[in-house]
Amino acid sequence: MGGWAASLPTRAPFWAVHRMRRVETGSPYPFGAVPDDRGTNFALFSDHATGVTLCLFSDDGSREMERVDLRECTNGSWHCHLPGVGRGQVYGWRVKGPWAPNEGYRFNDAKLLLDPYARELVGPLIWNDALYGYRVGAGKDADLVKDNRDSAAFIPKARVVTPLPRVHTSHPFTPWPKTVIYEAHTKGLTMRRPLIGTDVRGTFAALAQPQMLEYITGLGVTAVELLPIHAFAQDQHLLERGLRNYWGYNTLNFFAPEPDYLGPGGLDTIAAAVDRLHQAGLEVILDVVYNHTCEGNHLGPTLSFKGIDNSSYYRLLPGDARYYDDLTGCGNAVNTDHPRVLQMVLDSLRLWADVYGVDGFRFDLATTLGRRPSGFDPGHPFFHAILQDPVLARLKLIAEPWDVGPGGYQLGAFPPGFSEWNGNYRDVVRDFWCGTEGVIGSFASCFAASSDLFHSGNRRPWSSVNFITAHDGFTLHDLVSYNEKHNEANGEGNRDGNDDNRSWNGGVEGDTVDEAINALRRRQKRNLIATLFLSQGVPMLLAGDELGNSQGGNNNAYCQDNEIAWVDWHKADPNLIAFVTGMAALRKGHSALSHAEFLSGARNELGQPDVAWFTPAGDRMSAEEWEKPHIKCLMVRLAPALRGETTLLVMFNASHVDIDFVMPPHDSNAWHMLVDTMRQEDNGSHPRVTQTGDTLVVSGRSLSVWESAA
């Protein structure tokens, strides 16, 4: 890009040279900018820098007004205190040091750098070649050629903010066995929601509107898990195609919220929204991306960490520090082996917990966070630091247990105290209801909270976070409507997204007027939802699935910040909403569905086996039965965990034909039907009663739930 912006000098012009400002030593901690009654303390960690300069800007960030060279460095923390500089001051950093990419050093003080501890951002990220520390277009080894253009005009700055008081809201602290998670996108959930003002749609404030709170609590969920809300960068290649990063897995800063989600109320709206959600009995869990940043690989821009201390903040390729150890598939991996980087992550977590009041975190690509040079280590200091922290250890901690590095799939390997997204549950349950042969044993294991994966270390059933769908992949409606992905709108020739969807369209790809197929799809949705809520472990529902929301077959809507990915409230299926609400109520009302210990078949204090598995003929499942590949039918009897509650019996028929089921023996002869997914959408309004030993016909591709009379 030509013109004045591309030729800004690397040093301030004469009118912006250091003023005769008094600079005090200040404190090396806390990091970032912390105002007090006399001024502001600034501190930045860089272990390999030779010099650090603080740059002060005008209120809108458009003009660099002053530079202050820091003279104090304590244990890698560069710091000063500036009297008279207070709340609202806009600033950035320039860091001097060796330009030696082959050794892992990419210092370039021509590049303005965003403070890693910035609490609020000013101005957008504007893509320009000046953002790169190297000379773009200089050939094969371009990243070795230093670029001297000033990047200040194109990068967001930090604003000094007054430390907000700790929230005084009362955390719901919903017990894990009673937890039902609702995964949602802050913007996408409310952008098309009727009765919410257009001025707040897509913001934190919209989540806390009475209409939203009434709806979410009415579903019966207990926690809202929000896709990333940390400030993130818009990918240059997406903007060039007229698209935007929607999901937000492209973090620019771990302490500042994404400005687009703030709305007119600014930072205060976050804690206010969390407080209102708490008052409604809802917990708030944040999806956090500490495994990588938006600076990409060796050809990526220099925006913050890369220019502050590249070799400390990132994992570099062993033996070739020019390149990054890309364990995430996003170009880089954050180096949580470094104590100051680990401290940064912990400081960020405590900020969101202490100041904004959130109740838990879901760690994206959490395997990366626990890696050592030798591979994943469940005893990594990252886990120890969180689990010993008096604030964080009380919260809900959920790991996405994989990354793309060697040995990256670590489902079941995380330490006690962490729950995990159970991707195996998703795959097996989808296979079962698609009629896949040979999965009956795996299905039963998943239904019982996957004790084969999570039993070690005295872990509990809630270590398994069960889900059928999530933001990444098909929605529930699309799962039963498409055999293939349809990501053409992403502009990548439909090559992006997962090809292994384990979906089934019922005979026609996409929308159809064939009522028989549509009825089958509605039933399959009920089968999948019912299985999710009946399983031991923690159910997670994707926001919009209860409405029948569709993305038109797009299974990778990460770049669709539009009506493709926004939840469509206008086509809501009221019968499906009622079914989901009913299943959530059923789960809440029956301790048999949320045992505190893994099911083992042992007798409880009432003398009943906590779980018993039966063939459709009413006989106990034998070892031979479990191994038969063609078996697609199963019964399970679940004893209550609490005295005075009733026993449940679930009949599964994933075959395409009707099957006779014989009610198995039980102390109580009478059984009442609670759920039958084959019945019409007024499911449950005409309960049936049967007796032990009776033969019942369970329709193909359906399930039913029965309750004992006592």
KARADA-V869438 format. One record per helix or strand of 2 or more residues. SS is the DSSP state (h for helix, s for strand). FROM is the first residue (numbers start at 1). TO is the last residue. If there is no record, write none. Layout:
# KARADA-V869438
[[SS,FROM,TO] [SS,FROM,TO]]
This chain:
# KARADA-V869438
[[h,5,7] [h,14,16] [s,23,24] [s,32,35] [s,39,45] [s,51,57] [s,64,69] [s,72,74] [s,77,83] [s,90,96] [s,99,100] [h,101,103] [s,105,106] [s,121,122] [h,129,131] [h,142,144] [h,152,154] [s,157,159] [h,176,178] [s,180,184] [h,204,207] [h,210,219] [s,223,226] [h,236,240] [h,259,261] [h,263,265] [h,268,279] [s,283,288] [h,305,313] [h,339,355] [s,360,363] [h,366,369] [s,371,372] [s,375,376] [h,381,388] [h,392,394] [s,396,399] [s,419,421] [h,423,433] [h,440,447] [h,451,454] [h,456,458] [h,461,463] [s,464,467] [h,476,479] [h,488,490] [h,515,534] [s,538,542] [h,545,547] [h,557,559] [h,569,571] [h,574,589] [h,591,593] [s,611,614] [h,623,627] [s,633,638] [s,648,653] [s,659,662] [s,670,676] [s,689,691] [s,695,698] [s,702,708]]
